Amino acid sequence: MIQADSTFLVTGVTGMVAKRLVRELLKRGHTVHGVARYSSPGSREELDEMGVTTWKRDLSTDPVDDMPDYDYVLHQAVYWDKSKSGVEARRAVMDINAALAERVMQRWQNARAILLASTGGVCRESDELVDEDTPVQPNPDRQNYHLAKFAGEQIAVANSMLHGTPAVILRYYWPVDFDEIADRCVNAVAAGKPMPGADPEEPFRWTPIDLVDAVDYTIRSVEVADSPPAILCCGGPELVTRKKLTRTAADVLGVEPVFENPDDYHWESFLADSSRLYSRLGEPKRCLTEVVRETARQARDR
Ligand SMILES: NC(=O)c1ccc[n+]([C@@H]2O[C@H](COP(=O)([O-])OP(=O)(O)OC[C@H]3O[C@@H](n4cnc5c(N)ncnc54)[C@H](OP(=O)(O)O)[C@@H]3O)[C@@H](O)[C@H]2O)c1
C-alpha cells in the first residue's frame, strides 16, 4: 500500500497526463515534485501554484544529482516534435527518449518503485485485441516514436534487473477525457453531422481509457512493481467505434445518425486487452458508451 505521506517525482510534469496526475497525487496527500523544461510560458508558475515543487531540467542532458531521492518516480516525459521530419528528427526521438529512460532509471534506482509510461503503439495496429504477450512490432510511423518507447521499455527492464529496482511499465491506449469525446459526439449528432475526430490520428475503432482511470491506475501501479518489471496494457473496458458512439447518441436524441467514412481515418484500429491490469488493480470506473448515453440524455432533456 502507498502511504499517504509518500514523496513522488513526476517527470514531464507539464504534459497532458502528468498534469492530471499531480492534481490527484496532491489530493491524496502526497508530496509532489515535478521536472520538465517548462517550454510553454507560464507552465512552471501554474504547477508552483498547485503546490508542486518544480525542477527545471532537460532530463536527457542536465545534471540531476542535486535532486532529492523519492519514494516513487512516475516517468511521463517524452520527447517528440510533430513539426519536424527527416533523418535527424527520427534520430533525435530515439536518442532523447532513450536518454530520458536511462537517466531516470539510473538516478532514482533506490526508489521504492518506478513507473514508466509506454504506449500500445509498440505493437502493430490490429483488428484483434492486443495483450502483453503479443509480439512487439513498433509502428514505423511518427518519427520513430513507437520504436523509441519500446527502447525505453528495454532500458527500464535492464536497469531494473541490474539495480534490483522494482518497476512497472504501463502501455497506455489513448488516455482521454471521456466527457470531451461525449460532448464532441453529441454536439455533432444533434447538428446532423458526423462525429469529428479529436485529431487526424484518433482511430476509427479503439479501446480508449478515461483519464480518471488512467491516472488512478498509474498511481496504484507502483504497488505491483517488480524486478524484472511488470508490463501491463492500460486501455479502456470496451471496444468502441465512432459508428457505435454516433448511433448511441442518435438513439437517445431520436434523430437519424450521419456517419463519417472510415476511410478518412489515418488509423483504423488500436485495440487493447487490458484484463491483466484489471485483474491486478480492479476494473475501470468509466465506460465511454455510458458517458455518451448520459450526455445525450442531458442534451435531450435540456
Ligand atoms: N497521450 C497519449 O495518447 C499517450 C498514448 C500512449 C502513451 N503515452 C505516453 O504517456 C506519457 C504521457 O503522455 P502525454 O501525452 O501526457 O505527454 P505530453 O503531453 O507530450 O508531455 C510530455 C512532457 O515531457 C516533457 N519533456 C519532453 N522532453 C523533455 C526533456 N528532455 N526533459 C524533461 N521533460 C521533457 C515536456 O514538457 P516540457 O516541454 O515543458 O519539457 C512535455 O510536456 C508519455 O510517456 C507518452 O509517451 C501517451
The ligand as a Gaussian input file, in Angstrom:
#p B3LYP/6-31G(d) Opt

LIG

0 1
 N       -1.381000      10.877000     -24.716000
 C       -1.479000       9.669000     -25.289000
 O       -2.415000       9.381000     -26.067000
 C       -0.463000       8.592000     -24.972000
 C       -0.643000       7.338000     -25.524000
 C        0.268000       6.360000     -25.238000
 C        1.343000       6.643000     -24.420000
 N        1.538000       7.879000     -23.902000
 C        2.719000       8.122000     -23.049000
 O        2.280000       8.688000     -21.831000
 C        3.205000       9.661000     -21.347000
 C        2.483000      10.970000     -21.147000
 O        1.877000      11.342000     -22.388000
 P        1.359000      12.821000     -22.632000
 O        0.536000      12.797000     -23.881000
 O        0.765000      13.352000     -21.366000
 O        2.744000      13.557000     -22.945000
 P        2.975000      15.081000     -23.307000
 O        1.747000      15.894000     -23.107000
 O        3.671000      15.130000     -24.645000
 O        4.016000      15.518000     -22.179000
 C        5.332000      15.104000     -22.168000
 C        6.134000      16.168000     -21.418000
 O        7.507000      15.759000     -21.401000
 C        8.280000      16.943000     -21.234000
 N        9.606000      16.727000     -21.808000
 C        9.914000      16.494000     -23.110000
 N       11.239000      16.389000     -23.257000
 C       11.782000      16.553000     -22.012000
 C       13.108000      16.571000     -21.526000
 N       14.161000      16.421000     -22.343000
 N       13.314000      16.769000     -20.199000
 C       12.261000      16.952000     -19.357000
 N       10.969000      16.952000     -19.784000
 C       10.745000      16.760000     -21.090000
 C        7.518000      18.059000     -21.995000
 O        7.478000      19.230000     -21.201000
 P        8.498000      20.473000     -21.468000
 O        8.411000      20.799000     -22.927000
 O        7.949000      21.553000     -20.599000
 O        9.826000      19.954000     -21.044000
 C        6.086000      17.512000     -22.109000
 O        5.115000      18.353000     -21.511000
 C        4.309000       9.726000     -22.399000
 O        5.394000       8.959000     -21.973000
 C        3.676000       9.135000     -23.648000
 O        4.640000       8.535000     -24.499000
 C        0.643000       8.858000     -24.152000

